Amino acid sequence: MQISLQNRSWLIPLCAILIAASLAHTIRSCRRAPATFDGDRVRTDGAMAGAAVARHLGEGRRVLIVAPEYDALPAYRAQVSAFASALKENGLRVAAIETVPTDERGSRFPLWGRGVSGRDVLAKAASHANVEAVVVLLHVPVFPPELIAETAGRRPPIVLALADGFQTGVKELVEEGVVALALVSGLPVPSAAASSTPEERFERRYRSVTPENVSSLRM
């Protein structure tokens, strides 16, 4: 197909217009504000997790929250704050919210940046008087066999909340008595019904893993 000289006279400006429009769209896309996080959802998950942990620990316990990389993301800060508020509303005393660096050294499992040193967690607990339980949020503490043996009988109960239940060694931590409760996502749930409320969605996403039921769960 050949284009006549007469057609070329309007084709070149048309191409220029199309190219300019494409560049303008690309620039607007680059300048577009990043998507905001679902604030209601993360706060609801944090509050429901806090209530579930409070029911397990019992009213009146003095709890330390360890939230690694606490200041990294606004969504994370909102979720941690909602979790802490729910503990208080359900009768627990929050000693503090501490942070520790991520550290996966010594782990027998792939943690993909979601591991923290068990020794660091215990050191934070020891820095606060009368801590009766430690809750680690979104991360999995690494407890090599030597650390488990070294701290046997001297560790406060450790709870994991809002963590990933797959390929993180959570099952082994519960079986070895390091973790008393793990509220984790990614595990099969009893009901396959569609979630219609925030409560149902939370119950479908998270399962409570304890020494009593860990052997019956597929992890």
C-alpha positions in Angstrom: 0.0 0.0 0.0 1.4 3.4 -1.0 0.6 6.7 0.6 0.2 9.7 -1.7 2.0 13.0 -1.1 -1.4 14.6 -0.4 -2.1 12.0 2.4 1.4 12.4 3.9 0.7 16.1 4.6 -1.9 15.3 7.3 -0.4 11.9 8.4 2.8 13.5 9.9 0.9 15.9 12.1 -1.5 13.2 13.1 1.4 10.9 14.2 2.9 13.8 16.2 -0.4 14.4 18.0 -0.7 10.7 18.9 2.9 10.6 20.2 2.3 13.7 22.3 -0.9 12.3 23.7 0.9 9.0 24.6 3.7 10.9 26.4 1.3 13.0 28.3 -0.6 9.9 29.5 2.7 8.3 30.6 3.7 11.4 32.5 0.4 11.6 34.3 0.6 7.9 35.2 4.1 8.4 36.7 2.9 11.4 38.7 -0.3 9.7 39.9 -0.4 9.3 43.7 0.3 5.8 44.9 -2.7 3.7 45.9 -3.6 4.1 49.6 -3.8 1.1 51.9 -7.1 -0.3 53.1 -7.1 1.4 56.4 -10.3 -0.1 57.7 -9.2 -3.6 56.8 -5.8 -3.5 58.5 -7.2 -1.9 61.6 -10.0 -4.4 61.8 -7.6 -7.3 61.4 -5.4 -5.8 64.1 -8.3 -5.3 66.5 -9.7 -8.8 66.0 -6.3 -10.3 66.4 -5.8 -8.4 69.6 -9.1 -9.6 70.9 -8.3 -13.2 70.0 -4.9 -13.0 71.8 -6.5 -11.4 74.8 -9.0 -14.3 75.1 -6.2 -16.8 75.0 -3.9 -15.1 77.5 -6.6 -14.1 80.0 -7.5 -10.8 81.6 -4.9 -8.9 83.7 -1.7 -10.2 82.0 1.1 -7.7 81.4 2.2 -8.0 77.8 5.0 -6.8 75.7 4.4 -6.2 72.0 7.4 -6.7 69.7 6.7 -5.2 66.2 9.7 -5.5 64.0 10.2 -2.6 61.5 7.3 -0.8 63.3 7.8 2.5 61.5 8.3 1.1 58.0 4.7 1.5 56.7 1.7 3.6 57.7 -0.5 0.5 57.3 1.7 -1.5 59.7 1.6 1.3 62.3 -2.2 1.4 62.1 -2.5 -2.3 62.5 -0.1 -2.4 65.5 -1.9 0.4 67.2 -5.3 -1.3 66.7 -3.9 -4.5 68.1 -2.5 -2.8 71.2 -5.8 -1.0 71.8 -7.7 -4.2 71.5 -5.5 -5.9 74.1 -6.2 -3.0 76.5 -9.9 -3.0 75.8 -10.0 -6.7 76.7 -8.3 -6.3 80.1 -4.6 -6.8 79.3 -1.9 -4.4 80.3 0.6 -3.4 77.5 4.0 -2.8 78.9 5.4 -1.3 75.7 5.6 -1.6 72.0 9.2 -2.5 71.0 10.9 -3.0 67.7 13.8 -5.2 66.7 15.6 -5.6 63.4 14.8 -8.4 61.0 17.3 -11.2 61.4 16.9 -14.7 60.0 20.3 -16.1 60.9 20.1 -19.6 62.3 16.7 -20.3 60.9 16.1 -23.8 59.4 13.3 -22.4 57.2 12.9 -19.7 54.5 11.4 -16.6 56.1 11.7 -14.1 53.2 12.5 -11.2 55.4 10.0 -12.0 58.0 12.3 -13.5 60.6 13.7 -11.9 63.8 16.2 -13.1 66.4 14.6 -14.9 69.3 17.5 -13.6 71.4 16.6 -10.1 70.5 12.9 -10.7 71.4 13.9 -12.1 74.8 16.3 -9.2 75.5 13.4 -6.8 74.9 11.2 -8.8 77.3 14.0 -8.8 80.0 14.2 -5.0 79.7 10.7 -4.6 81.1 9.7 -5.6 84.6 7.1 -8.3 85.2 6.3 -9.1 81.6 4.0 -12.2 81.5 3.8 -12.7 77.8 5.4 -11.4 74.6 3.5 -11.0 71.4 5.5 -10.9 68.1 3.6 -9.3 65.2 3.9 -10.3 61.6 7.3 -11.9 62.0 8.6 -15.2 63.2 11.3 -15.4 65.9 14.3 -17.6 65.2 15.1 -20.0 68.0 17.9 -22.4 67.1 18.1 -25.5 69.2 20.9 -24.1 71.4 18.8 -21.0 72.2 15.8 -23.2 73.1 18.0 -25.3 75.4 19.7 -22.2 76.9 16.4 -20.4 77.8 14.3 -23.5 78.8 12.2 -22.7 81.8 13.1 -19.0 81.7 11.2 -17.8 78.6 7.9 -15.9 79.0 5.0 -17.3 76.9 5.5 -16.2 73.3 2.6 -15.5 71.0 2.8 -14.9 67.2 0.0 -12.8 65.7 -0.8 -11.9 62.1 2.0 -14.0 60.7 2.2 -16.4 57.7 1.6 -20.0 58.7 3.3 -21.5 55.7 7.1 -22.4 55.5 8.1 -20.4 58.5 8.7 -23.0 61.1 5.7 -22.0 63.1 4.6 -25.5 63.6 8.0 -26.5 65.0 8.0 -23.5 67.4 4.7 -24.6 68.8 5.6 -28.2 69.0 8.9 -27.4 70.8 7.1 -25.2 73.4 8.6 -22.0 72.3 5.3 -20.5 71.1 2.1 -20.9 73.1 -0.2 -19.5 70.5 0.2 -18.7 66.8 -2.5 -16.7 65.1 -1.5 -17.2 61.5 -2.8 -17.0 57.9 -2.6 -19.4 55.0 -4.0 -22.5 56.7 -7.1 -24.4 55.7 -10.3 -23.4 57.4 -13.2 -25.6 58.4 -15.8 -23.7 56.3 -15.6 -22.9 52.6 -18.5 -20.4 52.8 -17.9 -17.0 51.3 -17.0 -14.2 53.8 -19.7 -11.5 54.1 -18.6 -9.6 57.2 -15.2 -8.5 58.5 -15.5 -11.0 61.3 -16.1 -13.9 58.9 -13.3 -12.7 56.6 -10.9 -12.6 59.6 -12.0 -16.1 60.7 -11.5 -17.5 57.3 -8.0 -16.0 56.9 -6.5 -16.7 60.3 -6.3 -19.9 62.4 -5.1 -20.3 66.0 -2.4 -22.8 66.4 -1.7 -24.2 69.9 0.1 -27.2 71.4 -3.4 -28.9 71.6 -4.2 -28.7 67.9 -0.9 -28.3 66.1 -0.6 -32.0 65.3 -3.9 -32.0 63.5 -3.2 -29.1 61.2 -1.6 -29.3 57.7 1.3 -26.8 57.8 
